């Protein structure tokens, strides 16, 4: 399951794990004009862990989802 919320400065997508136990913590993807952040609470420490991706990295990730194994450079 996932939710989409449009805030003033970002679009926020929250991914909720509904698979078989053990379930993973929710993942929140915040899409800003200049970057995207992916945040998930670390189950061991209870602390949120955030990764920041540039717009270029996000485009590469989206393209990679539909490609076979290999090394690529987008133009």
Backbone as CSV, one residue per row, in Angstrom:
resi,resn,N_x,N_y,N_z,CA_x,CA_y,CA_z,C_x,C_y,C_z
1,UNK,0.844,-1.157,0.000,0.000,0.000,0.000,0.900,1.234,0.000
2,UNK,0.416,2.304,-0.571,1.163,3.553,-0.516,0.202,4.728,-0.471
3,UNK,0.716,5.846,0.037,-0.058,7.083,0.063,0.735,8.147,-0.686
4,UNK,0.017,9.136,-1.217,0.628,10.285,-1.888,0.023,11.537,-1.280
5,UNK,0.891,12.435,-0.845,0.438,13.705,-0.284,1.198,14.832,-0.975
6,UNK,0.468,15.880,-1.345,1.093,17.047,-1.958,1.172,18.143,-0.906
7,UNK,2.392,18.453,-0.494,2.625,19.504,0.476,3.101,20.759,-0.238
8,UNK,3.323,21.827,0.520,3.711,23.104,-0.077,4.971,22.997,-0.927
9,UNK,6.000,22.322,-0.403,7.290,22.293,-1.098,7.707,20.906,-1.564
10,UNK,6.830,19.906,-1.424,7.231,18.545,-1.797,6.009,17.667,-2.036
11,UNK,6.241,16.623,-2.807,5.284,15.529,-2.902,5.853,14.401,-2.053
12,UNK,5.024,13.852,-1.167,5.490,12.831,-0.234,4.750,11.529,-0.513
13,UNK,5.524,10.480,-0.798,4.981,9.148,-1.023,5.431,8.271,0.143
14,UNK,4.480,7.609,0.783,4.806,6.705,1.873,4.462,5.280,1.447
15,UNK,5.448,4.396,1.537,5.279,2.994,1.166,5.119,2.176,2.439
16,UNK,4.011,1.437,2.533,3.712,0.635,3.712,3.869,-0.833,3.333
17,UNK,4.683,-1.565,4.085,4.921,-2.983,3.813,3.724,-3.795,4.279
18,UNK,3.071,-4.482,3.341,1.926,-5.319,3.675,2.192,-6.786,3.367
19,UNK,3.459,-7.143,3.186,3.818,-8.514,2.855,3.753,-9.415,4.077
20,UNK,4.372,-10.554,3.940,4.424,-11.511,5.045,5.359,-10.997,6.141
21,UNK,5.081,-11.394,7.358,5.935,-11.009,8.483,7.308,-11.657,8.326
22,UNK,8.404,-11.056,8.733,8.423,-9.778,9.441,8.286,-8.610,8.459
23,UNK,7.523,-7.605,8.853,7.293,-6.439,8.003,8.397,-5.414,8.203
24,UNK,8.730,-4.723,7.129,9.722,-3.647,7.200,9.031,-2.355,7.630
25,UNK,9.802,-1.437,8.180,9.273,-0.123,8.548,8.819,0.615,7.286
26,UNK,7.875,1.556,7.443,7.419,2.370,6.323,8.600,3.110,5.705
27,UNK,8.525,3.346,4.401,9.517,4.132,3.678,8.829,5.397,3.189
28,UNK,9.445,6.549,3.458,8.894,7.821,3.000,9.826,8.419,1.961
29,UNK,9.264,8.715,0.788,10.018,9.352,-0.288,9.461,10.763,-0.441
30,UNK,10.311,11.761,-0.211,9.906,13.160,-0.348,10.575,13.726,-1.590
31,UNK,9.758,14.184,-2.515,10.261,14.705,-3.791,10.195,16.226,-3.779
32,UNK,11.364,16.845,-3.760,11.486,18.296,-3.778,11.908,18.742,-5.168
33,UNK,11.930,20.042,-5.394,12.341,20.570,-6.697,13.790,20.212,-7.016
34,UNK,14.676,20.243,-6.015,16.109,20.064,-6.266,16.641,18.671,-5.904
35,UNK,15.872,17.870,-5.152,16.358,16.558,-4.726,15.197,15.689,-4.259
36,UNK,15.523,14.484,-3.886,14.550,13.571,-3.277,15.212,12.937,-2.066
37,UNK,14.429,12.716,-1.020,14.957,12.018,0.139,14.160,10.739,0.352
38,UNK,14.859,9.707,0.793,14.244,8.427,1.131,14.563,8.182,2.605
39,UNK,13.521,8.023,3.422,13.706,7.881,4.865,13.012,6.620,5.363
40,UNK,13.704,5.898,6.239,13.137,4.721,6.895,13.731,4.632,8.298
41,UNK,12.903,4.259,9.255,13.385,4.088,10.629,14.157,2.776,10.703
42,UNK,15.371,2.841,11.257,16.187,1.646,11.466,15.581,0.865,12.628
43,UNK,15.168,-0.365,12.372,14.494,-1.173,13.391,15.393,-1.461,14.591
44,UNK,16.700,-1.508,14.384,17.622,-1.805,15.495,17.818,-0.604,16.409
45,UNK,17.991,0.569,15.820,18.291,1.753,16.636,17.063,2.610,16.924
46,UNK,16.007,2.443,16.126,14.830,3.287,16.281,15.002,4.677,15.706
47,UNK,16.147,4.926,15.053,16.452,6.240,14.489,16.159,6.265,12.997
48,UNK,15.658,7.387,12.490,15.431,7.475,11.046,16.753,7.566,10.285
49,UNK,16.810,6.909,9.148,17.969,6.953,8.256,17.482,7.586,6.950
50,UNK,18.178,8.619,6.497,17.759,9.340,5.306,18.864,9.333,4.258
51,UNK,18.481,9.070,3.017,19.383,9.139,1.874,18.851,10.240,0.968
52,UNK,19.730,11.129,0.511,19.346,12.208,-0.394,19.863,11.897,-1.794
53,UNK,18.964,11.970,-2.775,19.312,11.718,-4.178,19.101,12.991,-4.986
54,UNK,20.027,13.276,-5.890,19.850,14.412,-6.804,18.773,14.053,-7.828
55,UNK,18.317,15.038,-8.559,17.345,14.780,-9.623,17.925,13.823,-10.668
56,UNK,19.220,13.965,-10.967,19.878,13.074,-11.926,19.870,11.642,-11.410
57,UNK,20.182,11.455,-10.144,20.163,10.105,-9.566,18.753,9.520,-9.592
58,UNK,17.730,10.328,-9.346,16.349,9.841,-9.400,15.973,9.415,-10.814
59,UNK,16.385,10.199,-11.812,16.100,9.820,-13.213,16.824,8.529,-13.566
60,UNK,18.074,8.384,-13.104,18.821,7.146,-13.353,18.126,5.955,-12.693
61,UNK,17.661,6.134,-11.479,16.973,5.057,-10.778,15.700,4.656,-11.513
62,UNK,14.925,5.633,-11.946,13.694,5.327,-12.687,14.006,4.576,-13.974
63,UNK,15.057,4.982,-14.689,15.443,4.297,-15.930,15.938,2.888,-15.638
64,UNK,16.663,2.708,-14.539,17.254,1.406,-14.204,16.198,0.352,-13.898
65,UNK,15.047,0.768,-13.453,14.001,-0.199,-13.108,13.519,-1.002,-14.312
66,UNK,13.760,-0.497,-15.510,13.273,-1.154,-16.724,14.392,-1.686,-17.615
67,UNK,15.603,-1.799,-17.095,16.742,-2.241,-17.902,17.327,-3.541,-17.360
68,UNK,17.942,-4.329,-18.250,18.618,-5.546,-17.783,19.940,-5.191,-17.086
69,UNK,20.555,-6.185,-16.483,21.839,-6.002,-15.807,22.861,-5.410,-16.768
70,UNK,23.706,-4.487,-16.264,24.729,-3.884,-17.108,25.164,-2.548,-16.551
71,UNK,26.023,-1.860,-17.292,26.495,-0.522,-16.931,25.955,0.443,-17.967
72,UNK,25.371,1.537,-17.499,24.708,2.473,-18.409,25.089,3.908,-18.080
73,UNK,25.020,4.778,-19.069,25.153,6.222,-18.876,24.031,6.865,-19.668
74,UNK,23.177,7.615,-18.954,22.086,8.328,-19.645,22.660,9.593,-20.269
75,UNK,22.109,9.967,-21.396,22.538,11.209,-22.056,21.490,12.256,-21.942
